[in-house]
């Protein structure tokens, strides 16, 4: 059950005792936002502008189980998992078999249903998480920070963008130019360049690779 789902680079099962029974929404097609259109009274159908397409946020559902060897560990794991999900940032969700990550926040959660008695023996519970990915379209990069090395994303763009560096920090891109970042801990990180990525006319990378 390890190595299947990661939240902010932490294995859900190793860190919180959480494993995912079923997920939905991860691979669904994006829902297109309504484009400008006009219905001429003397023509069939509609005249619609499809020169640029924009999409709604992605909805993701995770059916979760949490297990622990005793009630004390059960309570700690549940509290820590909730705290991780509700901290004031978008979170990186990585699923096994999917190359790219999802930037998500917790929209809603079901009741936590215990499947075992409240005791010092093995405990288990189930619940469902409703997540939202407000960054449905992005360009993504990965960097293996071992040894540590400065990462540079040099972008030419006509619109504002944001770079999520995969360690809980982000940088606003308000003009074309190079943005650099230094990591403090070794490991693999997923970098997300978000916004109207169709406005990007040039992009060069140092110490990271586009997915």
Kinemage of the C-alpha trace (Angstrom):
@kinemage 1
@onewidth
@group {chain A} dominant
@subgroup {mainchain}
@vectorlist {calphas} color= white
{ca unk a 1} P 0.000 0.000 0.000
{ca unk a 2} L 3.026 2.265 0.072
{ca unk a 3} L 4.081 4.185 -3.016
{ca unk a 4} L 0.532 4.687 -4.305
{ca unk a 5} L -0.548 8.192 -3.259
{ca unk a 6} L 1.516 11.119 -2.019
{ca unk a 7} L 0.455 14.412 -0.451
{ca unk a 8} L 3.126 17.120 -0.518
{ca unk a 9} L 5.770 14.452 -1.243
{ca unk a 10} L 4.710 12.352 1.764
{ca unk a 11} L 3.481 8.787 1.261
{ca unk a 12} L -0.090 8.693 2.596
{ca unk a 13} L 0.238 5.212 4.048
{ca unk a 14} L 3.698 5.606 5.530
{ca unk a 15} L 3.004 9.042 7.003
{ca unk a 16} L -0.662 8.798 8.037
{ca unk a 17} L -1.718 5.148 7.726
{ca unk a 18} L -4.111 6.181 4.916
{ca unk a 19} L -4.741 4.108 1.808
{ca unk a 20} L -7.110 4.872 -1.036
{ca unk a 21} L -9.768 2.298 -1.870
{ca unk a 22} L -11.157 4.197 -4.856
{ca unk a 23} L -10.573 7.482 -6.612
{ca unk a 24} L -12.634 9.382 -9.151
{ca unk a 25} L -12.016 12.495 -11.203
{ca unk a 26} L -8.281 12.082 -11.627
{ca unk a 27} L -8.492 11.070 -15.289
{ca unk a 28} L -11.796 12.706 -16.222
{ca unk a 29} L -11.935 15.084 -19.175
{ca unk a 30} L -11.929 18.744 -18.193
{ca unk a 31} L -15.179 20.703 -18.354
{ca unk a 32} L -14.910 23.647 -20.721
{ca unk a 33} L -16.005 27.079 -19.536
{ca unk a 34} L -18.738 28.743 -21.571
{ca unk a 35} L -17.277 30.553 -24.560
{ca unk a 36} L -18.610 33.705 -26.130
{ca unk a 37} L -21.318 32.865 -28.655
{ca unk a 38} L -24.090 34.534 -30.586
{ca unk a 39} L -27.216 33.102 -32.127
{ca unk a 40} L -28.031 34.871 -35.381
{ca unk a 41} L -31.790 34.789 -36.053
{ca unk a 42} L -31.290 34.090 -39.775
{ca unk a 43} L -28.652 31.310 -39.398
{ca unk a 44} L -28.677 27.744 -38.093
{ca unk a 45} L -27.013 27.002 -34.759
{ca unk a 46} L -24.669 29.416 -33.005
{ca unk a 47} L -21.574 31.394 -33.893
{ca unk a 48} L -19.069 30.467 -31.144
{ca unk a 49} L -15.548 31.715 -30.472
{ca unk a 50} L -13.240 28.718 -30.016
{ca unk a 51} L -9.979 30.598 -30.541
{ca unk a 52} L -9.087 30.059 -26.867
{ca unk a 53} L -10.411 27.385 -24.548
{ca unk a 54} L -10.610 27.697 -20.774
{ca unk a 55} L -11.663 25.022 -18.292
{ca unk a 56} L -13.420 24.651 -14.950
{ca unk a 57} L -11.640 23.423 -11.821
{ca unk a 58} L -11.230 19.653 -11.587
{ca unk a 59} L -13.206 17.748 -8.923
{ca unk a 60} L -11.528 14.741 -7.278
{ca unk a 61} L -12.990 12.220 -4.832
{ca unk a 62} L -10.934 9.830 -2.701
{ca unk a 63} L -12.465 6.967 -0.716
{ca unk a 64} L -10.010 6.510 2.142
{ca unk a 65} L -9.220 4.025 4.876
{ca unk a 66} L -7.057 4.879 7.871
{ca unk a 67} L -5.541 2.178 10.035
{ca unk a 68} L -3.482 2.297 13.214
{ca unk a 69} L -2.139 -0.229 15.757
{ca unk a 70} L -3.974 1.399 18.692
{ca unk a 71} L -6.336 4.218 19.637
{ca unk a 72} L -3.608 6.716 20.499
{ca unk a 73} L -1.890 6.320 17.122
{ca unk a 74} L -5.276 6.353 15.394
{ca unk a 75} L -6.160 9.743 16.901
{ca unk a 76} L -2.739 11.196 16.131
{ca unk a 77} L -2.759 10.026 12.518
{ca unk a 78} L -6.263 11.360 11.911
{ca unk a 79} L -5.442 14.750 13.415
{ca unk a 80} L -2.171 15.027 11.522
{ca unk a 81} L -3.804 14.090 8.223
{ca unk a 82} L -6.565 16.668 8.705
{ca unk a 83} L -3.986 19.324 9.637
{ca unk a 84} L -1.971 18.554 6.507
{ca unk a 85} L -5.045 18.849 4.287
{ca unk a 86} L -6.261 22.117 5.808
{ca unk a 87} L -3.049 24.125 6.000
{ca unk a 88} L -3.245 27.407 4.107
{ca unk a 89} L -1.745 26.258 0.808
{ca unk a 90} L -2.593 24.290 -2.276
{ca unk a 91} L -1.277 20.751 -1.857
{ca unk a 92} L 0.505 18.495 -4.314
{ca unk a 93} L -1.364 15.214 -4.864
{ca unk a 94} L 0.564 12.501 -6.699
{ca unk a 95} L -1.118 9.276 -7.765
{ca unk a 96} L 0.612 6.073 -8.848
{ca unk a 97} L 0.755 5.669 -12.623
{ca unk a 98} L -0.028 9.324 -13.425
{ca unk a 99} L 3.007 11.351 -14.454
{ca unk a 100} L 1.690 14.764 -13.478
{ca unk a 101} L 0.539 16.015 -10.089
{ca unk a 102} L -2.661 17.755 -9.023
{ca unk a 103} L -2.670 20.983 -7.018
{ca unk a 104} L -5.603 20.531 -4.631
{ca unk a 105} L -7.417 21.834 -1.587
{ca unk a 106} L -9.970 20.113 0.639
{ca unk a 107} L -13.523 21.166 -0.227
{ca unk a 108} L -15.454 18.685 1.934
{ca unk a 109} L -15.124 15.421 3.840
{ca unk a 110} L -17.598 12.777 4.924
{ca unk a 111} L -18.142 11.459 8.422
{ca unk a 112} L -15.278 9.351 9.778
{ca unk a 113} L -16.808 5.909 10.296
{ca unk a 114} L -14.937 3.555 12.634
{ca unk a 115} L -14.806 -0.030 11.413
{ca unk a 116} L -13.404 -1.380 14.671
{ca unk a 117} L -13.981 -0.918 18.378
{ca unk a 118} L -12.343 1.901 20.290
{ca unk a 119} L -9.508 -0.025 21.915
{ca unk a 120} L -5.747 -0.501 22.146
{ca unk a 121} L -5.912 -3.106 19.409
{ca unk a 122} L -5.727 -2.435 15.675
{ca unk a 123} L -8.175 0.275 14.604
{ca unk a 124} L -9.575 1.210 11.213
{ca unk a 125} L -11.919 3.869 9.850
{ca unk a 126} L -13.212 5.005 6.478
{ca unk a 127} L -14.114 8.412 5.043
{ca unk a 128} L -14.371 10.196 1.705
{ca unk a 129} L -12.521 13.353 0.721
{ca unk a 130} L -13.773 15.863 -1.836
{ca unk a 131} L -10.855 17.744 -3.349
{ca unk a 132} L -10.729 20.593 -5.853
{ca unk a 133} L -7.902 21.226 -8.294
{ca unk a 134} L -8.203 24.935 -9.233
{ca unk a 135} L -5.226 24.557 -11.576
{ca unk a 136} L -6.691 22.193 -14.205
{ca unk a 137} L -4.219 23.213 -16.916
{ca unk a 138} L -0.515 23.697 -16.253
{ca unk a 139} L 3.004 22.951 -17.376
{ca unk a 140} L 4.917 20.742 -14.983
{ca unk a 141} L 8.526 19.925 -14.288
{ca unk a 142} L 10.393 17.577 -11.992
{ca unk a 143} L 13.711 18.019 -10.228
{ca unk a 144} L 15.801 15.496 -8.331
{ca unk a 145} L 17.409 17.541 -5.590
{ca unk a 146} L 20.230 15.216 -4.605
{ca unk a 147} L 22.599 16.965 -4.373
{ca unk a 148} L 20.859 20.300 -3.848
{ca unk a 149} L 21.067 22.631 -6.850
{ca unk a 150} L 19.369 25.902 -7.715
{ca unk a 151} L 16.430 25.540 -10.114
{ca unk a 152} L 15.675 28.222 -12.706
{ca unk a 153} L 12.502 28.681 -14.740
{ca unk a 154} L 12.975 31.381 -17.388
{ca unk a 155} L 9.653 32.238 -18.998
{ca unk a 156} L 8.478 34.725 -21.605
{ca unk a 157} L 4.781 35.453 -21.126
{ca unk a 158} L 2.159 38.078 -21.909
{ca unk a 159} L 0.097 37.248 -18.810
{ca unk a 160} L 0.722 36.760 -15.095
{ca unk a 161} L 1.555 33.220 -13.962
{ca unk a 162} L 2.419 31.392 -10.738
{ca unk a 163} L 5.117 28.827 -10.042
{ca unk a 164} L 4.446 26.242 -7.332
{ca unk a 165} L 7.826 24.804 -6.385
{ca unk a 166} L 6.506 21.604 -4.769
{ca unk a 167} L 7.786 22.378 -1.264
{ca unk a 168} L 4.856 24.544 -0.141
{ca unk a 169} L 6.201 27.773 -1.631
{ca unk a 170} L 5.242 29.663 -4.764
{ca unk a 171} L 6.438 32.599 -6.837
{ca unk a 172} L 4.300 35.087 -8.764
{ca unk a 173} L 5.391 35.715 -12.348
{ca unk a 174} L 4.279 39.264 -13.194
{ca unk a 175} L 6.714 39.818 -16.038
{ca unk a 176} L 8.947 37.802 -18.329
{ca unk a 177} L 12.289 36.690 -16.934
{ca unk a 178} L 14.054 34.092 -14.801
{ca unk a 179} L 12.723 32.824 -11.487
{ca unk a 180} L 15.069 30.825 -9.272
{ca unk a 181} L 14.468 28.563 -6.294
{ca unk a 182} L 16.608 26.749 -3.748
{ca unk a 183} L 15.411 23.670 -1.859
{ca unk a 184} L 16.510 22.986 1.697
{ca unk a 185} L 15.886 19.225 1.718
{ca unk a 186} L 17.029 16.621 -0.811
{ca unk a 187} L 14.394 14.683 -2.728
{ca unk a 188} L 12.234 14.726 -5.846
{ca unk a 189} L 9.981 17.739 -6.338
{ca unk a 190} L 7.214 18.515 -8.812
{ca unk a 191} L 7.072 22.104 -10.056
{ca unk a 192} L 3.812 23.490 -11.459
{ca unk a 193} L 3.626 26.529 -13.741
{ca unk a 194} L 0.012 27.709 -13.560
{ca unk a 195} L -2.132 30.343 -15.213
{ca unk a 196} L -2.930 31.000 -18.846
{ca unk a 197} L -0.101 28.874 -20.190
{ca unk a 198} L -1.130 29.664 -23.775
{ca unk a 199} L 0.397 33.099 -23.105
{ca unk a 200} L 3.873 31.522 -22.816
{ca unk a 201} L 5.989 32.169 -25.914
{ca unk a 202} L 9.351 30.866 -24.631
{ca unk a 203} L 10.566 28.721 -21.750
{ca unk a 204} L 13.999 27.523 -20.680
{ca unk a 205} L 14.820 25.368 -17.644
{ca unk a 206} L 17.864 24.741 -15.476
{ca unk a 207} L 18.153 21.699 -13.187
{ca unk a 208} L 14.597 20.541 -13.885
{ca unk a 209} L 12.883 18.629 -16.678
{ca unk a 210} L 9.439 19.113 -18.196
{ca unk a 211} L 7.041 16.221 -17.705
